[in-house]
Amino acid sequence: MDRLQEYLKKERAQEWRAELRGTLKAKDRTNMERLSMPEEDPAVRSTNYVEVNTGLSEEQAIHEARRCIDCPDPTCITGCPVGINIPKFIKKIETGDFLDAAVVLKETNALPAVCGRVCPQEVQCEQACFYTQKLGKPPVAIGNLERFAADYEQNSGKLSIPVIADRNGIKVASIGSGPSGLAFAGDMVKMGYDVTVYEALHEIGGVLKYGIPEFRLPNEIVDVEIDILKKMGVKFITNFIVGKTASIKDLEGEGFASFFIGSGAGLPSFMNIPGENYIGIYSSNEYLTRVNLMNAADPDYDTPVISGKKVAVIGGGNTAMDSVRTAKRLGAERAMIIYRRSIEEMPARVEEIKHAKEEGIEFMNLNNPLEYFADENGRVCRMKLQKMELGEPDDSGRRRPMPIKGSEYEIEVDTVVVSVGVSPNPLIPQSLPDLNISSWGTIKVNKENMQSSIPNLFAGGDIVRGGATVILAMGDGRAAAASMDKYIKQKIRAILPLVKEFKSIGEILEFAGK
């Protein structure tokens, strides 16, 4: 940490930064108003998949960047799981050097255009901003500025490729191409490793592709960032299920020295109430995957999806918001969120709740499903709900929902999407008997270095956390990359005197593993 602080101090002391601070008094900067993100008209956007947030203009971005006072102790960085040099990229925007701002972002973030859209900055970097902590004012719009710089670079056609160290020939693999795997791959390839990413699906991106609708995160944005990783030298193999197509041991036989497991938590949870198997009841994972990844909403594709006129989505997180807003775009006349707590306890981002309300989503808070009923064809047609009230806080810190006796009632529905949580797919853990697993099915790791009970296997993201944001998963991937690099180098140093007896790095590592 001391080295980081020293580095940040030197960066801040650079002549261009000092001159920029002198162009406007701190008092004047803090009196400037935060600009809101421009948005598409709710009445229009709720009928299509156009991106809701339209992005800042150059003038708006410079205005917002000028609000940053370039603190001597940039607490905003401590709130960023991937450690972006936030004041530096913002000050680059203030000078109008938008392309260099993107270069700064890419030093520590493999997916800046993604994070600028879906990262919950309001509870991370922006929560740690000087404005929030000391002034009680709206923070600098760090996320909006991150998106601006990344989008500007993409639209300019002048994409920068991060500096790559000399290739060392050591093969490492990521199992999963979601945010944690992509962050891991980006850092490892920058350090000179030969990186391969294995993806079970036919598309690269994991939850970024199948779980987040295009009105929040367009696929083309994800693809551009993946293409940069490819240009850096990362290899991607799709339709490959580690644990089935090939085992970890098989891959070790192909010369892979170490592995990162970032396969996510794609196994949906249900409530186990009567009628959950009726036609028209989906998990949010299946519903969103059919629409986002398999083009079910496009009449030119054969992928079936049942999405009726009266759609109930069970849950209160971001995935529930994505599901109900998707249902609205698929033609639902009544699109409802049913959640057993109040709106204040909902874990979804405030912005997502705001957008949902603007689009006409109905919020049925303090309600809990009890049973589903079907018509003569086995299609769900109505559901029984029970009203709830809030009691004392539970382990999560939120007030516990308590059923109100005699408050049961029924409503008509023709589609239900259950979004009450996910758990890791057990395929990889089951193929590794020496891997320590929690009672929840997550991989146990040393939280300091993301190393599992198998020394050459590291893990992060949802398969460790059980459920996490994109940026927390990316932080895990970066931490695992740093630890894996250290682990491999220690293994090599331990046998360095014997190197002359081996013909290749692969032989050295094979010996080291014995």
Secondary structure, 3 states (H helix, E strand, C coil): CHHHHHHHHHHHCCHHHHHHHCCCCHHHHHCCCCCCCCECCHHHHCCCCCCCECCCCHHHHHHHHHHCCCCCCCHHHHCCCCCCCHHHHHHHHHHCCHHHHHHHHHCCCCCHHHHHHHCCHHHCCCCCCHHHHHHCCCCCCHHHHHHHHHHHHHHHCCCCCCCCCCCCCCEEEEECCCHHHHHHHHHHHHCCCEEEEECCCCCCCCHHHHCCCCCCCCHHHHHHHHHHHHHHCCEEECCCCECCCECHHHHHHCCEEEEEECCCCCEECCCCCCCCCCECEEEHHHHHHHHHHCCCCCCCCCCCCCCCCEEEEECCCHHHHHHHHHHHHCCCCEEEEEECCCHHHCCCCHHHHHHHHHCCCEEEECEEEEEEEECCCCEEEEEEEEEEEEEEECCCCCEEEEECCCCCEEEECCEEEECCCEECCCHHHHCCCCCCECCCCCECCECCCCECCCCCEEECCHHHHCCCCHHHHHHHHHHHHHHHHHHHHHHHHHCHHHHHHCCCHHHHHHHHCC
